[in-house]
Amino acid sequence: MKFVKISSAIIGMLMILQWVFFIVTGNIPEFETAPVSIAFHISIEIITAVLLIFSSLICKKRVIRETLLLYGQGMLGYTVINSAGYFAQSGQWLFLAMFAVLLLISIYNAVILFRQREH
């Protein structure tokens, strides 16, 4: 369970930092070409990140924390697959590998959380 909490918090923080970096450096051309689509995409990623951080670091009630962490893993899985498509389309294979690792961590965390519920 410790790995789930730590990895969820780190991933959530890195998601927020990534978007702040991209926005500050002007590295989001979709603001010009697809502003509504990118706004929705960034919103769901920030919501996912906040849920991962909140459930791993702030939430104290075990049952609620585990439920929110499990829900957060599902959201993370969705955002990872969705984001991976963009980078696969543009042939950026290093990012694709990173997303594969994040997806594996998310699946691993979900398995740990499911097993935790059995006990």
KEBAKOL-25311 format. One record per residue (C-alpha): residue number from 1; residue in three letters; z, x, y. Coordinates in nm, 2 decimals, always signed. Example, Ala and Ser with C-alpha at 12.3 -4.5 7.8 and 13.67 -1.06 7.14 Angstrom:
k:1 r:ALA c3:+0.78 c1:+1.23 c2:-0.45
k:2 r:SER c3:+0.71 c1:+1.37 c2:-0.11
//
This chain:
k:1 r:MET c3:+0.00 c1:+0.00 c2:+0.00
k:2 r:LYS c3:+0.07 c1:+0.29 c2:+0.23
k:3 r:PHE c3:-0.30 c1:+0.40 c2:+0.20
k:4 r:VAL c3:-0.42 c1:+0.05 c2:+0.29
k:5 r:LYS c3:-0.20 c1:+0.04 c2:+0.60
k:6 r:ILE c3:-0.29 c1:+0.39 c2:+0.72
k:7 r:SER c3:-0.66 c1:+0.37 c2:+0.65
k:8 r:SER c3:-0.69 c1:+0.02 c2:+0.81
k:9 r:ALA c3:-0.51 c1:+0.14 c2:+1.13
k:10 r:ILE c3:-0.73 c1:+0.46 c2:+1.15
k:11 r:ILE c3:-1.05 c1:+0.27 c2:+1.09
k:12 r:GLY c3:-0.96 c1:+0.00 c2:+1.34
k:13 r:MET c3:-0.88 c1:+0.26 c2:+1.61
k:14 r:LEU c3:-1.20 c1:+0.45 c2:+1.54
k:15 r:MET c3:-1.40 c1:+0.13 c2:+1.57
k:16 r:ILE c3:-1.26 c1:+0.07 c2:+1.91
k:17 r:LEU c3:-1.31 c1:+0.43 c2:+2.02
k:18 r:GLN c3:-1.66 c1:+0.43 c2:+1.90
k:19 r:TRP c3:-1.76 c1:+0.13 c2:+2.11
k:20 r:VAL c3:-1.58 c1:+0.26 c2:+2.41
k:21 r:PHE c3:-1.77 c1:+0.59 c2:+2.37
k:22 r:PHE c3:-2.10 c1:+0.42 c2:+2.33
k:23 r:ILE c3:-2.05 c1:+0.19 c2:+2.63
k:24 r:VAL c3:-1.92 c1:+0.47 c2:+2.86
k:25 r:THR c3:-2.21 c1:+0.70 c2:+2.77
k:26 r:GLY c3:-2.47 c1:+0.43 c2:+2.80
k:27 r:ASN c3:-2.58 c1:+0.47 c2:+2.44
k:28 r:ILE c3:-2.64 c1:+0.10 c2:+2.37
k:29 r:PRO c3:-3.01 c1:+0.02 c2:+2.46
k:30 r:GLU c3:-2.96 c1:-0.33 c2:+2.31
k:31 r:PHE c3:-2.77 c1:-0.42 c2:+2.63
k:32 r:GLU c3:-3.13 c1:-0.43 c2:+2.78
k:33 r:THR c3:-3.33 c1:-0.55 c2:+2.48
k:34 r:ALA c3:-3.09 c1:-0.79 c2:+2.30
k:35 r:PRO c3:-2.78 c1:-0.85 c2:+2.52
k:36 r:VAL c3:-2.66 c1:-1.16 c2:+2.35
k:37 r:SER c3:-2.70 c1:-1.02 c2:+2.00
k:38 r:ILE c3:-2.52 c1:-0.69 c2:+2.08
k:39 r:ALA c3:-2.24 c1:-0.88 c2:+2.26
k:40 r:PHE c3:-2.17 c1:-1.09 c2:+1.95
k:41 r:HIS c3:-2.19 c1:-0.77 c2:+1.73
k:42 r:ILE c3:-1.95 c1:-0.58 c2:+1.95
k:43 r:SER c3:-1.72 c1:-0.88 c2:+1.97
k:44 r:ILE c3:-1.69 c1:-0.92 c2:+1.59
k:45 r:GLU c3:-1.63 c1:-0.55 c2:+1.55
k:46 r:ILE c3:-1.36 c1:-0.54 c2:+1.81
k:47 r:ILE c3:-1.19 c1:-0.85 c2:+1.65
k:48 r:THR c3:-1.21 c1:-0.68 c2:+1.31
k:49 r:ALA c3:-1.06 c1:-0.36 c2:+1.46
k:50 r:VAL c3:-0.78 c1:-0.55 c2:+1.63
k:51 r:LEU c3:-0.70 c1:-0.74 c2:+1.31
k:52 r:LEU c3:-0.69 c1:-0.41 c2:+1.11
k:53 r:ILE c3:-0.46 c1:-0.25 c2:+1.37
k:54 r:PHE c3:-0.23 c1:-0.55 c2:+1.41
k:55 r:SER c3:-0.19 c1:-0.62 c2:+1.04
k:56 r:SER c3:-0.13 c1:-0.26 c2:+0.95
k:57 r:LEU c3:+0.10 c1:-0.15 c2:+1.24
k:58 r:ILE c3:+0.25 c1:-0.45 c2:+1.41
k:59 r:CYS c3:+0.29 c1:-0.73 c2:+1.16
k:60 r:LYS c3:+0.63 c1:-0.70 c2:+0.99
k:61 r:LYS c3:+0.63 c1:-1.00 c2:+0.74
k:62 r:ARG c3:+0.50 c1:-0.87 c2:+0.41
k:63 r:VAL c3:+0.31 c1:-1.18 c2:+0.30
k:64 r:ILE c3:+0.14 c1:-1.23 c2:+0.64
k:65 r:ARG c3:+0.06 c1:-0.86 c2:+0.67
k:66 r:GLU c3:-0.10 c1:-0.85 c2:+0.32
k:67 r:THR c3:-0.30 c1:-1.17 c2:+0.39
k:68 r:LEU c3:-0.42 c1:-1.04 c2:+0.72
k:69 r:LEU c3:-0.50 c1:-0.70 c2:+0.58
k:70 r:LEU c3:-0.70 c1:-0.86 c2:+0.30
k:71 r:TYR c3:-0.89 c1:-1.08 c2:+0.55
k:72 r:GLY c3:-0.95 c1:-0.77 c2:+0.76
k:73 r:GLN c3:-1.10 c1:-0.58 c2:+0.46
k:74 r:GLY c3:-1.35 c1:-0.87 c2:+0.42
k:75 r:MET c3:-1.44 c1:-0.86 c2:+0.79
k:76 r:LEU c3:-1.47 c1:-0.48 c2:+0.77
k:77 r:GLY c3:-1.70 c1:-0.51 c2:+0.47
k:78 r:TYR c3:-1.92 c1:-0.75 c2:+0.66
k:79 r:THR c3:-1.94 c1:-0.54 c2:+0.97
k:80 r:VAL c3:-2.01 c1:-0.22 c2:+0.77
k:81 r:ILE c3:-2.30 c1:-0.38 c2:+0.58
k:82 r:ASN c3:-2.44 c1:-0.54 c2:+0.90
k:83 r:SER c3:-2.42 c1:-0.21 c2:+1.09
k:84 r:ALA c3:-2.56 c1:-0.01 c2:+0.81
k:85 r:GLY c3:-2.88 c1:-0.21 c2:+0.83
k:86 r:TYR c3:-2.94 c1:-0.10 c2:+1.18
k:87 r:PHE c3:-2.91 c1:+0.27 c2:+1.10
k:88 r:ALA c3:-3.11 c1:+0.24 c2:+0.77
k:89 r:GLN c3:-3.39 c1:+0.08 c2:+0.98
k:90 r:SER c3:-3.39 c1:+0.37 c2:+1.22
k:91 r:GLY c3:-3.36 c1:+0.63 c2:+0.93
k:92 r:GLN c3:-3.02 c1:+0.77 c2:+1.04
k:93 r:TRP c3:-2.90 c1:+0.86 c2:+0.69
k:94 r:LEU c3:-2.58 c1:+1.04 c2:+0.79
k:95 r:PHE c3:-2.45 c1:+0.71 c2:+0.95
k:96 r:LEU c3:-2.56 c1:+0.52 c2:+0.64
k:97 r:ALA c3:-2.35 c1:+0.76 c2:+0.43
k:98 r:MET c3:-2.05 c1:+0.70 c2:+0.66
k:99 r:PHE c3:-2.09 c1:+0.33 c2:+0.63
k:100 r:ALA c3:-2.11 c1:+0.36 c2:+0.25
k:101 r:VAL c3:-1.77 c1:+0.55 c2:+0.25
k:102 r:LEU c3:-1.62 c1:+0.29 c2:+0.48
k:103 r:LEU c3:-1.74 c1:+0.01 c2:+0.25
k:104 r:LEU c3:-1.59 c1:+0.19 c2:-0.06
k:105 r:ILE c3:-1.26 c1:+0.22 c2:+0.13
k:106 r:SER c3:-1.27 c1:-0.14 c2:+0.22
k:107 r:ILE c3:-1.33 c1:-0.24 c2:-0.14
k:108 r:TYR c3:-1.06 c1:-0.01 c2:-0.27
k:109 r:ASN c3:-0.81 c1:-0.15 c2:-0.01
k:110 r:ALA c3:-0.90 c1:-0.51 c2:-0.12
k:111 r:VAL c3:-0.84 c1:-0.42 c2:-0.48
k:112 r:ILE c3:-0.50 c1:-0.27 c2:-0.40
k:113 r:LEU c3:-0.41 c1:-0.58 c2:-0.20
k:114 r:PHE c3:-0.51 c1:-0.81 c2:-0.48
k:115 r:ARG c3:-0.31 c1:-0.61 c2:-0.73
k:116 r:GLN c3:-0.01 c1:-0.63 c2:-0.49
k:117 r:ARG c3:-0.03 c1:-1.01 c2:-0.50
k:118 r:GLU c3:+0.00 c1:-1.01 c2:-0.88
k:119 r:HIS c3:+0.34 c1:-0.85 c2:-0.87
//
